[in-house]
Amino acid sequence: MANHERDSKQDEQPPRSEPVLAAISDLGRSFYRELLDCLDDGVYFVDRDRRLLSWNKAAEELTGFASSEVVGRCCPDNILCHADVNGRILCTDGCPLEQVMATGKSHQLDLFLHHKDGHRVPVRVKVAPILDAQGHAVGAVEVLNDLTARIEQAERIKELERMAMVDELTRLPNRRHFDDQLGRRLAEWQRHGRPFGVLMMDVDRFKQVNDECGHLLADAILKLVARTLHANCRSFDIVARWGGEEFAAIISNVDAQQLVLVAEKFRAMVAASGLRLPGHALAITISVGAADAQADDTAQTLLKRADQALYEAKRQGRNRVCVG
C-alpha cells in the first residue's frame, strides 16, 4: 500500500480522546458528581447569587452537613459561617466567593468554618470563579482543605521541642536549655555590658537519703527544691536542673554582691521548706557556688568558677554560699 494511502487511513481514525469525551458527555452531571465524591477535599459550587448547587461527600464529612441540607440554600444563610482568625464572619462581610466573582481572580486563605455540631474547623479555602464563554463570572467553586491534622502535627512538634528543653521530673528547664541561655547572656555581656552571674546548687547529703529512703522520696526532694527555687527567682532569671541533685541558675542584672544575696535567698528558702513525713519533718538544705561574669569569661570558665565555689561550700560544711 502506498504511503499516502496509509497516511490517509490514519487521518480518518478518530482521536483517542473522543471516546472518553463522549462517555463524559453521556454521563453528564452524574459523572462529575461521582468524580467530586472521590476527592479528599470538600468541594462546592455556587451561582451568582451564592446559591449552593453542588456539595461533595468530603464537604459532608468536613462540615457535618449532608448535601440534602445545603444544596439550594444560599451562602448568606450562614450555613458555614466562615470566620477569619479575628472572628470576623465573612459570609456577611468579605465573602471570598463574592470577591472572586467580582474580580475574576482565584483566591486562597486560611479560616474557620462552622461545623454542624457547633465547633469550629480550621480549613484552607481555595476559591475560583466559573466563567462563561465571554469571560463573565457565572458562579464560583470553593475547595475546603481540612487543616486540623496539620495544626495538631505542628503543635506536637512544638511540644516535642519544648519537652527537649524541659526536665521531665521537676518541669524546670534542662541543661540543654541552660547552656543555650548561658551562651546568649555571655554574648549580651560582651556586646552590651549587661552584668549577670551563675549559681551552681547541690542538694546536701542527697545520696544518703536516696540510699536510705528510696527513689520516691528522693524524687519528692528534687521536686520540692525545684519548686522553691522557681518560686523565688525573678521572671527574667533562669533556674534549671543541671543533672542528678544539682541545679543551676542564671541571675541577670546583678553585680557580685547582689548575686550573693540571691544565692543566700535560695539557700535560706530551701532550708526553711523541709519535707513533711509521717511522724517527723525531713530537713533539706543546699550548698551554693556563685560566680559573676567577667569580661574574659567563656561558658566553661564561668561554670568552672561556680563549680569550684560549690565544692568549697561543701567542704566548709554544706548549707552555705561560697563565691568563685
C-alpha positions in Angstrom: 0.0 0.0 0.0 1.3 3.4 -0.9 2.5 5.6 1.9 -0.1 8.3 1.1 -2.9 5.7 1.4 -1.7 4.5 4.8 -1.5 8.2 5.9 -5.0 8.8 4.7 -6.5 5.9 6.7 -4.6 7.0 9.8 -6.0 10.5 9.4 -9.5 9.1 9.2 -9.2 7.4 12.6 -10.8 9.3 15.5 -8.6 10.8 18.2 -8.0 8.5 21.2 -9.7 11.2 23.5 -13.0 11.1 21.7 -14.4 8.0 23.4 -13.6 9.5 26.8 -15.2 12.8 25.9 -18.2 11.1 24.6 -18.6 9.0 27.7 -18.3 12.1 29.9 -20.9 13.8 27.8 -23.3 10.8 28.1 -22.8 10.6 31.9 -23.2 14.3 32.4 -23.8 15.6 35.9 -23.7 12.1 37.5 -20.2 11.6 36.2 -19.0 14.9 37.7 -20.8 14.2 40.9 -19.0 10.8 41.3 -15.7 12.4 40.3 -16.1 15.1 43.0 -17.1 12.5 45.6 -13.7 10.7 45.0 -11.8 13.8 46.2 -10.4 14.1 49.7 -11.1 17.9 49.8 -14.5 19.4 50.3 -15.9 21.0 47.1 -19.0 23.0 46.4 -20.3 25.3 43.6 -22.4 28.4 43.8 -24.2 30.5 41.3 -24.0 34.3 41.0 -26.4 34.6 44.0 -24.2 32.3 46.0 -26.8 29.6 45.9 -25.3 26.2 46.6 -25.5 24.0 43.5 -23.3 21.0 44.5 -21.8 19.6 47.7 -19.5 16.6 47.6 -19.0 13.8 50.2 -15.8 15.3 51.6 -17.7 18.5 52.3 -20.3 16.5 54.1 -17.7 14.8 56.3 -15.8 18.0 57.0 -18.8 20.1 57.9 -21.3 17.6 59.2 -24.0 18.9 56.8 -25.5 16.5 54.3 -25.9 17.6 50.7 -29.6 17.5 51.1 -29.4 20.0 53.9 -27.5 22.7 52.0 -28.0 22.3 48.2 -30.4 25.0 47.1 -29.7 27.2 50.1 -27.6 30.4 49.9 -24.2 31.1 51.3 -25.5 34.3 53.0 -27.8 32.0 55.1 -24.6 31.5 57.2 -24.5 27.7 56.8 -20.8 27.5 57.3 -20.3 30.9 58.9 -16.7 31.3 57.6 -14.7 33.3 60.1 -11.2 34.7 59.9 -8.5 34.4 62.7 -10.0 37.5 64.3 -13.5 36.0 64.5 -14.9 38.2 61.7 -17.8 36.4 59.9 -17.0 36.5 56.2 -20.4 35.4 54.8 -21.8 38.8 55.5 -18.5 40.9 55.5 -15.8 40.0 52.9 -17.1 36.8 51.4 -14.3 35.2 49.3 -16.9 33.8 46.8 -18.1 37.3 46.1 -14.6 38.6 45.7 -13.6 36.1 43.1 -16.8 36.6 41.1 -16.2 40.4 41.2 -12.5 40.2 40.3 -12.4 37.1 38.1 -9.3 36.0 40.0 -8.7 33.0 42.2 -8.1 33.4 45.9 -6.7 31.4 48.8 -6.9 31.9 52.6 -7.0 30.1 55.9 -10.1 30.4 58.0 -12.5 28.6 60.3 -15.8 27.1 59.2 -18.8 26.3 61.5 -19.4 22.6 61.9 -23.0 21.4 62.2 -22.2 20.2 65.8 -21.2 23.7 66.7 -17.4 23.7 66.8 -15.0 25.5 64.5 -12.9 23.6 62.0 -9.7 25.2 60.6 -9.6 25.0 56.8 -7.6 26.3 53.9 -10.0 27.7 51.3 -9.3 27.9 47.6 -11.9 29.9 45.7 -12.0 30.3 41.9 -14.6 31.9 39.6 -16.6 29.9 37.0 -16.6 31.9 33.7 -18.8 31.7 30.7 -17.7 31.8 27.1 -17.5 35.6 27.2 -15.3 35.5 30.4 -18.1 36.7 32.7 -18.3 35.1 36.2 -21.5 33.0 36.4 -20.6 31.3 39.7 -17.7 30.1 41.8 -16.2 26.9 43.2 -14.8 26.6 46.7 -12.4 23.9 47.8 -12.0 23.1 51.5 -8.8 21.5 52.8 -9.0 20.4 56.5 -6.1 21.8 58.5 -6.9 20.1 61.7 -4.3 17.3 61.3 -1.6 19.8 60.1 -2.2 22.1 63.1 -2.2 19.1 65.5 1.1 17.9 64.0 2.6 21.4 64.3 1.5 21.5 68.0 3.0 18.1 68.6 6.3 19.3 67.1 6.3 22.3 69.3 5.5 20.1 72.3 8.4 17.8 71.5 10.7 20.8 71.1 9.5 22.1 74.4 10.0 18.7 76.1 13.6 18.6 74.7 14.2 21.7 76.8 12.4 20.7 80.0 13.4 18.3 82.7 10.6 15.7 83.0 10.7 15.3 86.8 11.0 18.8 88.0 9.5 20.6 85.0 12.3 23.1 85.1 14.4 23.9 82.1 17.0 21.3 81.5 20.8 21.6 81.0 20.4 21.9 77.2 18.2 25.0 77.7 20.5 26.4 80.4 23.6 26.0 78.1 21.8 27.8 75.3 20.7 30.7 77.5 24.1 31.0 79.1 25.7 31.4 75.6 23.2 34.2 74.9 23.8 36.0 78.2 27.6 35.9 77.7 27.1 37.4 74.2 25.0 40.2 75.7 27.5 40.8 78.4 30.4 41.0 76.0 28.5 43.2 73.5 26.4 45.4 75.7 28.0 45.0 79.2 24.9 43.6 80.8 26.1 42.0 84.1 24.9 38.6 85.3 26.1 35.7 87.4 25.8 32.0 87.6 24.8 29.8 90.6 25.6 26.1 91.0 23.5 24.4 93.7 23.6 20.9 95.1 21.2 19.2 97.5 23.2 18.3 100.6 23.5 14.6 101.5 21.2 13.6 98.7 22.9 10.3 98.0 22.5 9.2 101.6 18.7 10.0 101.5 18.4 8.2 98.2 20.2 5.1 99.5 18.3 5.0 102.9 14.8 6.2 101.9 14.5 5.2 98.2 13.9 6.9 94.9 10.3 8.1 95.5 11.4 10.2 98.5 14.5 11.4 96.6 12.3 12.5 93.7 10.0 14.3 96.1 13.0 16.2 97.5 14.1 17.3 94.0 10.6 18.5 93.2 10.4 20.5 96.4 13.8 22.1 95.8 12.8 22.9 92.1 9.5 24.5 93.2 11.2 26.5 95.9 13.9 27.8 93.6 11.5 28.6 90.8 9.1 30.4 93.2 11.9 32.7 94.4 13.5 33.7 91.2 12.6 36.7 89.0 10.7 36.2 85.7 13.8 37.0 83.7 16.2 34.7 85.6 16.6 31.1 84.7 16.7 28.2 87.2 17.4 24.8 85.6 18.0 21.2 86.7 21.7 20.7 85.9 21.5 16.9 86.4 21.1 14.5 89.3 20.7 16.5 92.5 22.3 19.6 91.0 20.6 22.8 89.9 21.9 25.9 88.1 20.7 29.4 87.8 21.5 32.4 85.6 20.8 35.7 87.5 20.6 38.8 85.3 21.4 42.4 86.1 23.4 41.8 89.2 26.9 42.5 90.4 28.9 40.2 92.6 27.4 41.4 95.9 23.8 41.2 94.6 24.5 37.7 93.2 25.5 36.5 96.7 22.2 38.0 98.1 20.2 36.0 95.6 22.2 32.9 96.4 21.6 33.4 100.1 17.9 33.8 99.5 17.7 30.5 97.6 19.7 28.7 100.3 17.6 30.1 103.1 14.2 29.4 101.4 15.1 25.8 100.8 16.3 25.3 104.3 13.0 26.8 105.6 10.9 24.4 103.5 11.6 20.9 104.5 9.5 17.8 103.7 6.8 16.5 106.0 6.9 12.8 106.6 4.8 10.6 108.9 5.9 11.4 112.4 8.7 13.9 111.5 9.9 16.5 109.1 12.9 15.9 106.9 15.2 18.9 106.7 16.6 19.8 103.3 19.5 22.1 102.6 21.5 23.1 99.5 25.1 24.3 99.0 25.6 27.1 96.5 28.6 28.2 94.5 28.4 31.7 92.9 30.4 33.4 90.1 29.7 36.7 88.4 30.6 37.0 84.7 34.0 38.6 83.9 35.0 40.3 80.6 37.2 37.4 79.5 34.8 34.6 80.6 33.6 31.8 78.5 30.8 29.4 79.4 33.4 26.9 80.5 35.5 29.3 82.7 32.4 30.8 84.3 30.8 27.4 85.2 34.2 26.1 86.4 34.5 29.0 88.9 30.9 28.5 90.1 31.5 24.7 90.4 34.7 25.3 92.4 32.8 27.6 94.7 30.2 24.9 95.2 32.8 22.4 96.1 34.2 24.8 98.7 30.8 25.3 100.2 30.5 21.5 100.6 34.0 21.4 102.1 33.2 24.0 104.6 30.2 22.1 106.0 27.3 22.5 103.5 24.2 24.7 103.7 26.2 27.8 102.8 27.2 30.0 99.9 30.7 30.4 98.5 31.9 32.8 95.8 34.3 31.8 93.0 
